[in-house]
């Protein structure tokens, strides 16, 4: 492990010099990539320096035990060694986690889409509940949310809603929410008091940057139309909503939330780029035979990942068998506990894979 850490330290020193090189700064794509690598390595090097310091302290305490005749000094050195070894074990665990190959997309912003599935009007209402849950969670993390597009449900909620989430390490947290979310409760329209099961799909994508996907203007078909739903005077009066189609792939993105056609075009372009980036990423992974994915972050969009049971006040995440009886707090945005448990489980699985 020490050899690996020393190699990382050498690379960190190299990158530290490169990011202040004028030639590198002039090449924005290369500069952004190296700057990200610098930040990733910096946290490992910081812990490595702490680790080296602990080892040095242990060696010093051992010397005192071996060479000193003073009983009091020996007792002090012995107690210090016990503390140093406990700290050494903890740091070694931290290092193991830090050395797990990191998802390069974790630091990106995210594009989130929630789509009502089975359950009719109740599924749309649940889609709205999930959007509110994520809005509350995003607020608690001090992130920013931008609504891109939505279609309202006939009895409330949304048939679908797309929004961007901007902040530090957003995708690294929200990626665990991708999959089918199921709700079990008595719908407002149910007269017999029977519990129904409805579902909504949550799709979470890492936001693509301009450097990731090159979009030619000639490959994009632009259409404008009138906005629908809340939005003031611009609704149904001006062609401010924008729909973009990438002709080579058939990927479509649209935005109607802004009153300005220019702003809607920019948002739709961001979503379009992200969806194409996801396609290219999947294709690359398949070509490289990258099949060793964890059960947590690579679940299929059709996979049922979580159930919200209202009669029992219970939320169950099926990927790790986690059950919490705090549905009210969770639906109000307190999903930290679930995400942290998923992170721990994923890291444990990656550590296990690394030993195989």
C-alpha positions, -999 to 999 in steps of 0.1 A, spaced: 0 0 0 29 24 8 44 19 -27 10 28 -42 6 58 -21 42 70 -29 34 67 -66 3 88 -61 24 114 -43 48 115 -72 19 120 -97 4 147 -74 37 166 -75 38 163 -113 2 175 -117 9 204 -93 36 217 -117 15 210 -149 -15 231 -138 5 262 -135 22 257 -169 10 284 -194 8 259 -222 -16 237 -202 -37 267 -191 -40 277 -227 -55 243 -235 -88 245 -215 -98 209 -221 -65 196 -208 -64 222 -179 -99 212 -167 -90 175 -167 -57 180 -148 -74 203 -123 -99 176 -115 -71 151 -112 -53 175 -88 -83 177 -65 -88 140 -65 -52 133 -56 -50 161 -31 -73 143 -6 -53 110 -9 -20 128 -4 -33 147 27 -43 113 43 -10 98 32 10 125 50 -10 119 82 -3 82 78 35 88 74 34 110 105 16 83 126 42 57 115 70 81 125 54 86 159 51 48 164 88 43 155 98 71 180 77 55 208 93 21 200 128 36 203 119 50 238 107 16 249 138 -1 237 164 25 249 149 43 279 154 32 315 129 56 330 98 36 339 75 66 337 87 75 302 83 38 291 47 37 304 39 70 286 54 56 254 35 23 257 1 42 261 10 64 232 18 34 210 -17 19 217 -33 52 206 -11 55 175 -19 20 164 -56 26 168 -53 58 147 -31 39 122 -59 13 117 -85 39 112 -64 58 86 -56 25 68 -94 20 64 -98 55 51 -70 50 27 -86 18 14 -118 37 7 -99 65 -10 -80 41 -32 -112 26 -45 -115 37 -82 -138 67 -81 -166 72 -106 -152 101 -127 -187 115 -130 -193 119 -92 -182 155 -91 -206 166 -119 -240 183 -117 -269 160 -124 -299 159 -148 -329 142 -131 -360 130 -147 -390 116 -128 -417 97 -149 -450 85 -136 -454 47 -143 -481 23 -134 -510 36 -113 -527 63 -134 -534 96 -116 -519 82 -83 -486 76 -101 -486 112 -112 -493 124 -77 -465 102 -64 -442 116 -91 -450 151 -76 -443 137 -41 -408 125 -52 -401 158 -69 -410 176 -36 -388 151 -16 -358 158 -39 -364 196 -38 -363 195 0 -331 173 0 -315 197 -26 -323 227 -4 -308 210 27 -275 204 7 -275 241 -5 -275 230 -41 -294 248 -69 -323 234 -89 -334 244 -124 -366 230 -138 -363 222 -175 -395 206 -186 -427 191 -171 -461 177 -180 -487 180 -152 -509 152 -141 -547 155 -145 -552 152 -107 -520 168 -95 -484 160 -96 -466 153 -128 -467 128 -156 -430 137 -160 -406 164 -149 -370 171 -158 -347 193 -138 -310 201 -134 -292 200 -100 -261 221 -96 -236 219 -68 -205 202 -55 -205 164 -60 -242 163 -69 -241 132 -91 -221 113 -65 -251 115 -42 -281 115 -65 -270 86 -87 -282 62 -60 -318 74 -66 -320 60 -102 -346 32 -106 -382 25 -100 -397 39 -68 -430 22 -56 -457 36 -33 -483 16 -14 -511 37 0 -549 45 -2 -553 70 -31 -574 101 -26 -598 88 -53 -603 54 -36 -637 51 -20 -633 16 -5 -602 25 15 -581 -1 -4 -543 2 -6 -530 6 -42 -495 2 -55 -482 28 -80 -447 35 -93 -426 62 -108 -392 59 -125 -363 82 -115 -335 87 -140 -303 104 -129 -276 113 -154 -243 131 -150 -244 165 -167 -222 165 -198 -198 194 -203 -192 210 -236 -158 192 -239 -175 158 -235 -198 159 -265 -193 179 -297 -227 189 -311 -228 203 -347 -255 228 -353 -263 211 -387 -271 179 -367 -298 195 -345 -334 201 -356 -350 230 -336 -387 233 -331 -405 260 -311 -440 258 -295 -462 275 -269 -455 267 -232 -482 250 -212 -490 251 -175 -480 278 -149 -458 305 -163 -476 339 -165 -483 358 -197 -459 339 -219 -480 307 -216 -498 298 -247 -491 332 -263 -455 330 -275 -434 303 -290 -408 303 -262 -407 265 -256 -379 247 -275 -376 211 -287 -343 199 -300 -337 166 -319 -302 153 -326 -307 138 -361 -278 113 -360 -290 96 -328 -327 106 -326 -323 119 -291 -348 145 -281 -347 172 -254 -371 200 -247 -375 229 -223 -405 252 -216 -399 265 -181 -382 298 -190 -401 327 -206 -371 333 -229 -367 311 -260 -329 317 -257 -328 304 -222 -350 274 -230 -327 266 -260 -297 267 -237 -313 243 -211 -326 219 -238 -291 218 -253 -277 209 -219 -301 180 -215 -295 169 -251 -258 168 -246 -262 149 -214 -284 122 -230 -260 118 -259 -231 116 -234 -249 88 -215 -253 68 -248 -216 72 -256 -206 63 -221 -227 30 -222 -213 21 -256 -177 27 -244 -183 5 -212 -197 -23 -234 -167 -21 -258 -143 -23 -229 -162 -52 -213 -168 -31 -182 -193 -56 -167 -181 -55 -130 -205 -30 -117 -219 -28 -83 -256 -36 -76 -261 -1 -63 -249 24 -89 -256 4 -120 -291 -7 -116 -313 -8 -146 -340 19 -149 -366 -8 -147 -353 -22 -114 -375 -17 -84 -352 0 -59 -374 14 -31 -409 10 -16 -428 37 4 -455 20 24 -478 46 40 -500 23 61 -469 10 80 -450 43 78 -422 22 62 -395 29 36 -375 -1 22 -345 1 -1 -345 -33 -17 -308 -31 -29 -294 -34 6 -324 -46 25 -326 -14 45 -360 -7 62 -367 26 80 -399 35 99 -396 72 92 -416 77 60 -428 112 70 -393 125 74 -380 107 43 -408 120 20 -400 155 35 -365 152 20 -345 135 48 -329 108 26 -293 113 39 -295 80 60 -305 60 29 -278 75 6 -250 71 32 -260 34 38 -259 28 0 -225 45 -2 -211 23 26 -226 -9 10 -211 1 -24 -177 7 -10 -177 -26 9 -187 -43 -24 -159 -26 -43 -133 -35 -16 -145 -71 -18 -142 -71 -56 -107 -56 -53 -96 -86 -32 -109 -112 -57 
